[in-house]
Amino acid sequence: MDPRLAPLQTRSLANLPPAVVVTAEFDPLRDAGAAYADALHAAGSWSEHIRGPGMVRGFFDMGRWSPAARAVLQHATRRIGEVLRGQG
C-alpha cells in the first residue's frame, strides 16, 4: 500500500512529469499498468500507454531473439526519447 511502490495508492497523480507506460499482454501487472496510465491522464498528467501484444513479462530483454519484442521496444524507446526532448 506504500505509494512509492504502488503509485495508484498516492493521494494525487496531478502535476507529475510525463509518463510512458509499457505493458505486456501476458503480464500479471498489465491491468495495473493500464490503470496507472488512465489514472495519470484522469488527474491531468500526460501519459501514454503502449501495449505489447503477445508479449510476456520481461520482454524488454528479449529483443535480441524476438522481432516482435524488438519492434515494441523500439517503439517504446522512440516515444520515451521524444517525450524527454519535449516532442510528446
Buried (B, 14 or more C-beta within 10 A) or exposed (E): EEEEEEBEEBEEBEEBEBBBBBBBEEBEEBEBBBBBBBBBBEBEBEBBBBBBEEBEBEBBEBBEEBEBBBEBBEBBBEBBEBBEEEEE
